[in-house]
Amino acid sequence: MSAAADRTEVARAFAQHRFDQAIPHLARDVRWTILGYLVLEGDDAVARTCRDTAGSLAGTTAHWERCRTVTQDDTVVVEVLGRYTGPDGVTAVASCHILEFAGPAIASITSYGIEVDPESAAAPPDAGRRGA
């Protein structure tokens, strides 16, 4: 498998909350910017947040209705549309993650995310709208 394919799979794992597959690839000085929310610096802080996120999703089933990737040089962009089904109902989230690599290591991550109403006319076409 090529380095680009490896980076793409690591980026997809991160975006789809398969953090156990992504955490080993974090650079020690990784920086994760979650737009409008917070900035994490260092592999310990990023790994802890990944594990906390995974823990908060316990009892929730994620279904990925879309996962698109674009790879260019040392950057991988992953756009995902996920449906989370849990005890409190269903939530749909559209997100985009831009991962920059330094060799095989994730050097930086920028994440954008928004909760979407799958019944809205403005929802992505594959958001599971009834009658679509």
SULUR-V81486 format. One record per run of one state. SS is the DSSP state (A for helix, B for strand, O for the rest). FROM is the first residue (numbers start at 0). TO is the last residue. Records with the same first field share a line. If there is no record, write none. Layout:
SS=FROM-TO / FROM-TO
This chain:
O=0-1 / 15-17 / 34-36 / 41-41 / 56-59 / 72-73 / 86-87 / 102-103 / 116-131
A=2-14 / 18-24 / 42-55
B=25-33 / 37-40 / 60-71 / 74-85 / 88-101 / 104-115
